[in-house]
Amino acid sequence: MDANKKWLSIPKEIRNKLRENVFCGHCKDVVTIDNFTIEDHQFGIVLKGKCQKCGHDVVRVVED
């Protein structure tokens, strides 16, 4: 299964919670990820995008 299909197989409310719970090393806080891409990872999928607050690069691993 490709990364996008894995992401879309997660219920919408859970996807929203995952998007809103990403750590930003620049803000030193939990933030929402914006403008993200979805990539396959050996443990599941990876969201790579920008911090909604400061625009810094952030990453979220979503395990299978």
C-alpha positions in Angstrom: 0.0 0.0 0.0 1.4 3.4 -0.9 1.9 6.1 1.8 -1.1 8.2 0.7 -3.5 5.2 0.9 -2.1 4.4 4.4 -2.7 8.0 5.5 -6.3 8.0 4.1 -7.1 4.7 5.7 -6.7 6.4 9.1 -10.0 7.9 10.3 -10.3 11.7 9.6 -10.5 12.7 13.3 -7.3 10.7 14.1 -5.5 12.3 11.1 -6.5 15.7 12.4 -5.1 14.9 15.8 -1.9 13.6 14.3 -1.5 16.8 12.2 -2.1 19.0 15.3 0.4 17.1 17.5 3.9 17.6 15.9 6.9 18.9 17.8 8.7 21.9 16.4 12.4 22.1 17.5 12.4 25.9 16.7 9.3 26.8 18.7 10.1 24.1 21.3 6.3 23.3 21.4 3.7 21.1 19.9 2.3 22.6 16.7 0.2 21.8 13.6 2.0 20.7 10.5 1.2 22.6 7.3 2.1 22.0 3.6 3.1 18.4 4.3 4.0 15.5 2.0 3.5 11.9 2.9 6.3 9.3 2.4 6.6 5.6 3.1 8.8 4.6 6.0 9.9 1.2 7.3 7.7 1.7 10.4 4.7 3.3 8.7 4.5 6.7 7.1 6.2 10.1 7.6 4.7 13.5 7.3 7.2 16.2 6.2 6.1 19.8 6.3 6.2 23.2 7.9 5.4 24.4 11.4 2.2 26.4 11.3 3.6 29.0 13.8 7.1 29.7 12.5 7.4 27.9 9.1 10.4 25.7 10.3 10.7 22.2 8.9 8.9 19.6 11.0 8.4 15.8 10.7 5.9 13.4 12.2 6.3 9.5 12.0 3.0 7.6 12.0 3.7 4.0 12.9 1.7 1.1 11.4 
